[in-house]
Amino acid sequence: MSWGIVRAIIVLPGVVLVFIPVLIVRLTARSGFAADVASPTHLIFWLGLAIGCLGGALSIWAATLFAKFGSGTPAPWDPPKRLVIRGPYRHVRNPMISGALLVLVAESLVFRSWPLTAWAVVFFLANTLYFPLVEEKALEARFGDAYHSYRANVRRWVPRLRGWEGGG
């Protein structure tokens, strides 16, 4: 694994999935919205753990494909040089963000925290604005017709049941 992908994993998901949630839990610790960690004897704990593992695995798989087949990283300072349409990218255009969102949902379940749930919503809404306004325009400029065709056939957030076969 290259230093670029390690740095991208530490900086981007580290801030979104660790730093900000820890900050939220600490800032709300003495409020009516304090986190209340679910006990392993409760179903919500295991549901959160399963969702978090699924989200983490999805994000790692997607990031690894960027490095292996796209010759880049998820980070804006080292984007993929080739369009990646393999694995989860055949089903959904943003599997890394989808995975991160699943991890945030898992954190809100395990910590039984409404402020963490609010953070997950803010994260989703910010990405819902960012992708069509910035990211997708840049991808279309970089990859042209290949990305245009991909975007027309693979949805941004809701996965296709059958992976799209039109891309490489």
N, C-alpha and C positions, 0 to 999 in steps of 0.2 A: 504494500500500500504506500502510495507516494505521500510526501509531506503536504502537498497541496490538498489532497482529499482529507487527510487528518486535520489540517487546519480548518478546512471548510466544515467538517463535522463538529469540531470544538467550538468554532465561532458561531455558526448559524443555529444549528439545533441546540447547542449549549445554552445560548441566550434564551431562545424560545421555550425550550422544554425543561431547563433547569434554573437558570438565573432568575427569570421573571416569575416562575411559580414559587420559588423559594422566597423571593421578595414579597409576593402577594401573601403567602402564608405568614411570614414574619410581621408584615404590616397589619394584618387582620387578627393577629394572635389574641389581642385583648379586646376584641369587639364581639358583637353578636354574630359575626360571620366567621369566627375562628374555625380553623380546620379541626375535624374530629375524625382521626384515622380509624377506618373500619377494621374491625377485628377479623382475623383469619377464620373465625367461626361464622362469619356472615357471608352470604352469597355475593353481596356487592363487592367485597374484597376480591374474590376469585374472578368475578366478572370483569372488574377493573384490571386485574392482573392479566387475564386472557386478552382483553382488548389492547392493553399496553404492549404485550409481547407481539401481537399481530401487527400493530402500528410500527413498532420498532423494527421488526423484520422486514416489513414492506419498505420502509424508508432506507434501510441499509441495502436491501436488494437493489432498489432504484438508484441509489448513489453509486453503488458498485458498477452497475451497468454504464453509468455516465463515464466512469474512469476507464473501464475495459473497452467499451465499444465507441464511446464518444470522444475519447482522448481529451477529457476535461474533468471538471468537478461541478458540483451544484452551485458553487460560489460565483457571484457575478464577476469577480476578478480573474476567474479561470473557467469560462464556460466551455461546454463541449464544442468540439470543432466539427463533429458529425452528428446528424439527427439520429437519436436513439429511439427505435420503435421495436423493442424486444421485451420479453417478460411482461411486467405489469404495464409498461407503456403501450402495449397492444390493446389494453382494456380501458385505460384512463390516462389522460394527458398529464396529470400531476400526482403521481403516486407518492412522491416524497412528502408533499404537503398533506396528502390524504393520510399518510402514515403518521406524520407529526400531529395532525388533528386527532387521530385515534389515541395517541399517547396523551395528549392534553385531556381528552375525555376520560381516559383511564385515571389520570391524576385526580381529576375532579371527583370521580367515583370513590377511589381509594381514600382520599382525604376528606370526602363528603363535604366539599367546599363549593358554595355558590360563587365566591369570587374567582375560583379557578375555572368554573363553568363559564363565567363572564369572559375571562381571558381567552378561553377556547373560541367563544363566539366572536370576540374582537379579532382574533387571529384569522379566523375563517373569513370574516367580512373584509378585513384588510387585503387578504389574498384574492378575494373575489373582485375587488376593485383593481388591484395591482396587475393581475394577470392579463385581463383584456386591454388595459390602458397602456401597459409598459412591456411586459414580458412577451406576450404573443406578437406584438408589432415587431419587436427585435428579432424574434425567431423567424417570422415571415421574411424580414429583410435579410437575415443570414442564410436561411435554407430555401427560400423561394417557394416554387410550386410543390415541392415535396412536403413542406410544412403546411401549406394551404390545403392539400389533399388530406393530410393527417388530421388537421383541425376539423375538417368537414366530416370526418368519419369516426373520430374518437372524441367522446365528450370530456369536458374539463374536470368534472367532479364525480359524475355518476358512472361507474364502470359498465362497460359492455359485458354481457355474459360470455360471448364468444370473442376472442381476440381478433382484432383487425389484421387481415393478411396482406394488406396493400403496401406495407412499408418494409424496409430492411432494417 
